[in-house]
């Protein structure tokens, strides 16, 4: 995926959150760009086990999660906790801006 400069991250964050009025709307904005651009399904490894990411969604407390399946089991894993495969799926460039924005205290200025 490469390393993003602070300016590049700010541009992507602004694109995902433009017109939002609060944290919940901003998370919805990130979810929308991930749903639109992130190539799903894709496989990745969680705790040494390969899983298939079949969807991206929200929890009741407005966290972005990845719906992961393996065999007959399904588990939602926080998007920030889910490692991306190498190479990453198309659209993965939207993951790092969300991670950065979340790390700022859900959109707090740096």
PyMOL commands that set and color helices and strands:
alter all, ss='L'
color gray80, all
select helices_A, chain A and resi 6-17+23-37+93-103
alter helices_A, ss='H'
color red, helices_A
select strands_A, chain A and resi 42-46+49-58+64-70+73-78
alter strands_A, ss='S'
color yellow, strands_A
deselect
rebuild
show_as cartoon
